[in-house]
Amino acid sequence: MLAVLIEFRVRPGQDDAFRAAWTETTEYIRARFGSLGSRLHRAGDGRYVGYAQWPDRETYDRDHAWDESGRAIRQRMADTLLEGRGRVLDILDVDIDRLTREPADEPVS
C-alpha cells in the first residue's frame, strides 16, 4: 500500500469551496483511478494536508485520463488554491497500518 501526503494552501475565504471541491475530486479519483480514498486534515497554521492511500505504486503512477467532468472538478479545486494546485510532500510505502476504517459512506466530521 502507498500513502501520498499533499499540502494545500487555500485562498482566504475559500475554505468551504475548497473542502467541497476536495471531496468531489477525491471521489472522482477513487471511482476512476483506483485510489483507496483520502483524509483531509487542517493544520494549526491554516494549511490543509491530505493523506491519500493507493493499493500500490503502479496504480498511483498510471497515466490518469481526466474526462471533461473531471477536469471541471479539478479546476474548481484549483480556483480555491493560492498556487492553483496542491504540493506533494511525500510518497510513502505503508509499513504498519493500524488506522480504524470508517464506512466509506459515513464521513468523519
C-alpha positions as CSV (number, residue, x, y, z in Angstrom):
1,M,0.0,0.0,0.0
2,L,1.1,3.5,-0.8
3,A,0.4,6.8,1.1
4,V,0.6,10.2,-0.6
5,L,0.8,13.4,1.6
6,I,-0.3,16.6,-0.2
7,E,-0.3,20.1,1.2
8,F,-2.9,22.7,0.1
9,R,-2.8,26.4,0.8
10,V,-6.3,27.8,0.4
11,R,-7.2,31.3,-0.7
12,P,-8.7,33.4,2.1
13,G,-12.5,32.9,2.3
14,Q,-12.4,29.8,0.1
15,D,-12.3,27.1,2.8
16,D,-15.9,25.8,2.3
17,A,-15.5,25.8,-1.5
18,F,-12.1,24.1,-1.2
19,R,-13.5,21.3,1.1
20,A,-16.4,20.7,-1.3
21,A,-14.1,20.6,-4.3
22,W,-11.5,18.4,-2.4
23,T,-14.3,15.9,-1.6
24,E,-15.6,15.8,-5.2
25,T,-12.0,15.4,-6.5
26,T,-11.3,12.6,-4.1
27,E,-14.5,10.7,-5.0
28,Y,-13.7,11.1,-8.7
29,I,-10.1,9.8,-8.2
30,R,-11.3,6.9,-6.2
31,A,-14.0,5.9,-8.7
32,R,-11.9,6.4,-11.8
33,F,-8.3,5.8,-11.0
34,G,-8.3,3.1,-8.2
35,S,-7.2,5.1,-5.2
36,L,-8.4,3.8,-1.8
37,G,-9.7,7.2,-0.7
38,S,-8.2,10.0,1.3
39,R,-8.4,12.0,4.5
40,L,-8.1,15.8,4.8
41,H,-6.5,17.4,7.9
42,R,-6.3,21.1,8.9
43,A,-3.0,22.3,10.4
44,G,-2.8,25.0,13.1
45,D,-1.4,27.5,10.6
46,G,-4.4,27.1,8.2
47,R,-2.9,24.7,5.7
48,Y,-4.7,21.6,4.8
49,V,-2.9,18.3,4.4
50,G,-4.4,15.4,2.5
51,Y,-3.5,11.8,3.2
52,A,-4.4,9.5,0.2
53,Q,-3.9,5.8,0.0
54,W,-3.3,3.8,-3.1
55,P,-3.1,0.0,-3.4
56,D,0.4,0.2,-4.9
57,R,2.9,2.5,-6.7
58,E,1.8,1.1,-10.1
59,T,-1.8,2.2,-9.7
60,Y,-0.7,5.7,-8.4
61,D,1.8,6.2,-11.3
62,R,-0.6,5.2,-14.1
63,D,-1.4,7.8,-16.7
64,H,-4.8,9.0,-15.4
65,A,-7.0,10.4,-18.1
66,W,-9.4,13.1,-16.7
67,D,-12.6,13.4,-18.8
68,E,-14.3,16.8,-19.2
69,S,-16.3,16.5,-16.0
70,G,-13.1,15.5,-14.1
71,R,-11.2,18.5,-15.5
72,A,-14.1,20.8,-14.4
73,I,-13.9,19.3,-10.8
74,R,-10.1,19.7,-10.7
75,Q,-10.4,23.3,-11.9
76,R,-13.0,24.1,-9.2
77,M,-10.4,23.0,-6.6
78,A,-7.6,24.8,-8.3
79,D,-9.6,28.0,-8.2
80,T,-9.6,27.8,-4.4
81,L,-5.9,27.4,-4.0
82,L,-3.2,30.0,-3.7
83,E,-0.8,28.2,-6.0
84,G,-3.5,26.6,-8.2
85,R,-2.6,23.1,-7.0
86,G,-1.5,21.1,-4.0
87,R,2.1,20.2,-3.3
88,V,3.1,16.6,-2.8
89,L,5.0,16.5,0.5
90,D,5.9,12.8,0.3
91,I,5.1,9.4,-1.2
92,L,5.4,6.7,1.4
93,D,5.2,2.9,1.5
94,V,2.9,1.8,4.3
95,D,4.9,-0.2,6.7
96,I,2.4,-0.9,9.5
97,D,-1.3,0.0,9.2
98,R,-3.3,0.5,12.4
99,L,-5.9,3.0,11.2
100,T,-9.5,2.3,12.0
101,R,-11.6,2.3,8.9
102,E,-15.0,4.1,8.9
103,P,-17.7,3.0,6.5
104,A,-17.0,4.8,3.2
105,D,-20.4,6.5,3.0
106,E,-20.2,8.0,6.5
107,P,-17.6,10.8,6.5
108,V,-15.9,11.6,9.8
109,S,-16.8,15.1,11.0
